[in-house]
Amino acid sequence: MSFFKQKQNEDSIIKGVFIAYFILLFHVALLGLVGILVLFFSGILNFLPWLLLAGVVIIVVSGYMVLRYFRKKSGDLVKVLGMPEFRGKNIEVRLLGGMASFKVNDSGSSGTRLIDSDSASPLLTHTESAKQEKLGQLSEMLENEIITPEEFNRAKQRLFDH
């Protein structure tokens, strides 16, 4: 029996040595990682003014390019807003807050949405053509028997009452 105890003691000593060895390697790896992080962050601190300058230059150049684009396109915008459909109406443009919505309101009335904020697809259509498109959708629904003729007539009446 003493042979088995001696074998167990030798195994446990070898296991202990290997565990100590792996703990030592783990600590060396951690020290190496800390050294690399110190070098990395000291490099960032040494080049921080250059990084900030590059960020400012990127912001200024992109702002200039956007401003130049809007100046180039402003003639088109003035032309569009000078159309008879827009005269005497309030115009509201929202980009991120309204998810690219563009509204035109008559004085004191609810607006006609020209870009649907849900689908973000342009609906730059005249009011009559929008009504014709809606009527076409209603007639298609009637042909496919999705709605009844009574529902079709009520929807058509509501469409042309507005």
C-alpha positions in Angstrom: 0.0 0.0 0.0 2.8 2.3 0.6 3.7 2.1 -3.1 0.3 3.6 -4.1 0.6 6.4 -1.5 4.1 7.2 -2.8 2.8 7.2 -6.4 -0.1 9.6 -5.4 2.3 11.9 -3.6 4.6 12.0 -6.7 1.5 12.7 -8.9 0.3 15.5 -6.6 3.8 17.0 -6.5 4.0 17.0 -10.3 0.5 18.5 -10.6 1.5 21.2 -8.0 4.6 22.1 -10.0 2.6 22.3 -13.3 0.0 24.5 -11.6 2.7 26.8 -10.2 4.4 26.9 -13.6 1.1 27.9 -15.4 0.4 30.6 -12.7 3.9 32.0 -13.3 3.3 32.0 -17.1 -0.1 33.7 -16.6 1.6 36.5 -14.5 4.3 37.0 -17.1 1.6 37.3 -19.8 -0.3 39.8 -17.7 2.8 41.9 -17.2 3.5 41.8 -20.9 -0.1 42.9 -21.6 0.2 45.8 -19.1 3.5 46.8 -20.8 1.8 46.8 -24.2 -1.1 48.9 -22.9 1.3 51.4 -21.4 3.2 51.8 -24.6 -0.1 52.1 -26.6 -1.6 54.8 -24.3 1.7 56.7 -24.0 1.8 56.7 -27.8 -1.7 58.1 -28.0 -0.8 60.8 -25.4 2.3 61.7 -27.4 0.3 62.0 -30.6 -2.9 63.4 -29.1 -2.5 66.9 -30.5 -2.0 65.5 -34.0 -5.0 63.2 -33.6 -7.2 66.2 -32.5 -5.9 68.3 -35.4 -6.8 65.5 -37.8 -10.3 65.2 -36.3 -10.8 69.0 -36.6 -9.5 69.0 -40.2 -11.9 66.2 -41.1 -14.9 68.0 -39.6 -14.0 71.3 -41.3 -13.5 69.7 -44.7 -16.7 67.7 -44.5 -18.6 70.8 -43.4 -17.1 72.8 -46.3 -18.1 70.0 -48.8 -21.7 69.9 -47.5 -21.9 73.7 -47.6 -20.6 73.7 -51.2 -23.1 71.0 -52.2 -26.0 73.0 -50.7 -24.8 76.2 -52.5 -24.7 74.3 -55.8 -28.1 72.8 -55.3 -29.8 76.0 -53.9 -30.7 77.2 -57.4 -32.7 74.0 -57.9 -34.4 74.4 -54.5 -35.3 78.0 -55.3 -36.7 76.9 -58.6 -38.8 74.2 -57.0 -40.0 76.4 -54.2 -41.0 79.0 -56.8 -43.4 76.7 -58.5 -47.1 77.7 -58.2 -47.9 74.6 -56.0 -45.7 76.1 -53.3 -46.7 79.8 -53.4 -48.4 81.1 -50.3 -47.9 77.9 -48.4 -45.9 77.0 -45.3 -43.0 74.6 -45.9 -41.5 72.4 -43.2 -38.4 70.3 -43.7 -37.2 67.8 -41.0 -34.2 65.6 -41.5 -33.4 63.3 -38.6 -36.1 64.3 -36.2 -38.8 63.7 -38.7 -36.9 60.9 -40.5 -36.7 62.9 -43.8 -40.2 64.3 -43.8 -41.1 67.3 -46.0 -44.5 69.0 -45.4 -46.3 71.7 -47.3 -49.2 73.4 -45.4 -51.8 75.8 -46.7 -52.3 78.6 -44.3 -54.5 77.1 -41.5 -54.9 73.6 -43.0 -53.4 70.2 -42.3 -50.4 69.5 -44.5 -49.8 67.3 -47.5 -46.8 65.1 -46.8 -44.5 64.9 -49.7 -42.1 62.3 -48.2 -43.6 59.6 -46.1 -41.5 59.3 -42.9 -42.4 55.6 -42.4 -41.2 54.3 -45.8 -38.9 57.2 -46.6 -40.0 57.0 -50.2 -40.6 60.2 -52.1 -44.3 60.9 -52.8 -43.7 64.1 -54.7 -47.1 64.0 -56.5 -49.8 66.5 -57.0 -52.9 66.2 -54.9 -55.1 65.0 -57.8 -52.6 62.4 -59.0 -52.3 61.2 -55.4 -56.1 60.8 -55.3 -56.1 59.0 -58.6 -53.4 56.6 -57.3 -55.5 56.0 -54.1 -58.6 55.4 -56.3 -56.6 52.9 -58.4 -55.6 51.0 -55.2 -59.2 51.0 -54.0 -60.4 49.6 -57.3 -57.7 47.0 -57.3 -58.9 46.0 -53.8 -62.5 45.8 -55.1 -61.4 43.6 -58.0 -59.6 41.2 -55.7 -62.7 41.2 -53.4 -60.7 42.5 -50.5 -63.4 45.1 -49.9 -67.1 45.2 -50.7 -68.7 47.6 -53.3 -70.2 49.6 -50.3 -66.8 50.0 -48.7 -65.4 51.0 -52.0 -68.1 53.7 -52.5 -67.6 55.0 -48.9 -63.8 55.2 -49.3 -64.2 56.9 -52.7 -66.6 59.4 -51.3 -64.2 60.2 -48.4 -61.3 60.5 -50.8 -63.0 63.1 -53.0 -64.6 65.0 -50.1 -61.2 66.0 -48.8 
